[in-house]
Amino acid sequence: MTGGGECLAIVAAGGSVPVHVAEAARAAGRPVFVIGLDGVADERLRAFPHEMLKWGQLGRARELLAERHVGDLVLIGTVKSRPDFANIKVDLGAVRLLPKVLALLVGGDDSLLRGVVKLIEDMGYRVVGAHEIAPDLVARRGFVVGRRLSAAARADVGVAFHAARAVGGLDIGQAVVSVGRRVVAVEGAEGTDALIERVGVLKASGRVKWTGRSGVLAKCARPNQDLRVDMPTIGPATVEAVARVGLAGIAIEAGRVMIADRPQTVALAEQTDTFIIAEDDRDPVDGG
Amino acid sequence: MTGGGECLAIVAAGGSVPVHVAEAARAAGRPVFVIGLDGVADERLRAFPHEMLKWGQLGRARELLAERHVGDLVLIGTVKSRPDFANIKVDLGAVRLLPKVLALLVGGDDSLLRGVVKLIEDMGYRVVGAHEIAPDLVARRGFVVGRRLSAAARADVGVAFHAARAVGGLDIGQAVVSVGRRVVAVEGAEGTDALIERVGVLKASGRVKWTGRSGVLAKCARPNQDLRVDMPTIGPATVEAVARVGLAGIAIEAGRVMIADRPQTVALAEQTDTFIIAEDDRDPVDGG
């Protein structure tokens, strides 16, 4: 942990999580400077010391980090579409960094992220996770929403959580769905929303059968995942989809999966009678 | 192995594989009797001693097995849709078996199959695999179609085969797709055809990027799978889908994955320049 006096830079893409992180830092009395992605970052971030930059203004970003005496840096937020590299205007600082950046871009998603972190650390900044600034982004072991599980739900939590951990260990995906104690869908590159949609299709086609609310989505981090910059996330859209296809609830890995828009996520789960439980490798929660 | 003199019963659902099995048995000089599922079994089976029965005529099936002095029995063929239980007419023998059959039906797919095998064995018959009668239904280690792999294809075969084995070991699915050395799709309950379609969607949406032919579908048996009655299968539709979405080829587990309609499957793979390779846990085929 670094002292509260040094400035925390929040490099912010889209969504409400960067706002939440900025608020948490401010509430802790920590100076904050926001570098937002122009047109993508939430407008509420303008309430904090900030500058909005475009893709390619890496030189300006570097200047800002130096001017503001930044020590720690958080990279947070969602990017819905990749930048159109043909239309990026690069500033002089970006040109200087270009060989390093291009070397990163050829390596694919995972190595890109690792490379960006290394680049920032090589400049002398420390990359910290959003959950280190706002610990309520993750959940402790136990119920987040709900009070107890049916025996069937308890069994599906166990099957899905175990499978999600194992599949993550193979570096495949982060999420699986179990219905009737059987893994029916495993996430690959399609993402969790598409995974849940697929379960809906399996149900509609009769390949997986259940009535009422049954089955569990489990989501875990991979063992080697860099949680500072790449944390598995659930949010209101996850709860909405889980409830819509008729799954009973969601099991997330305690401390290692982010709950975005937590108040809205929790409210929606309560409204739709969808449980959210945080598990770890100890005894199952509500295992009795 | 039992002697060639005893009658082999082929209990046949749909598709060409039961015909191939009947022909292989006849070619080996073995007496055959076909019990076909009426309206589902291939009409070519009428060239063999046979009787076509409806779902529910279990009593008649049992009579036939006794009358024909059956020793070994093969259960083979595809069932596209489950019988409509409300419209099944059960014969007297089926009524007698009903308690056992109902006990099976409540247990889900896997235990159903295990239960059916046990029921047949308890009657004194031996259940044998179609590949024990027609060994060319499975492939030995090596190329089935193709002569050598690019380095990229070799890498994807390794990643996909390893992941398919591991996912099978977790009792999840039988197939995975790797593109660019990364597992991009894992089979759950949706089946292999839907898995390949999903890879096409991932490509069309830009979530997984490649040009030309790249990536590998791997398919393996689960460690505990009863290969006598439930063998993973590829066929012409698999090859067609793999070629259509632009994957480079297919890796199957040697000896434990069935190639249905082998001549047609091989011809289609050759026409579409799709490799098919059979791997086992020894050194990779064409690993140099």
Interface residues (C-beta under 8 A of the other chain):
Chain A: G108 A163 A166 V167 L170 D171 I172 G173 V176 V177 G180 R182 V183 V184 A185 V186 E187 G188 A189 E190 G191 R198 V201 L202 R207 V208
Chain B: G108 A163 A166 V167 L170 D171 I172 G173 V176 V177 G180 R182 V183 V184 A185 V186 E187 G188 A189 E190 G191 R198 V201 L202 R207 V208
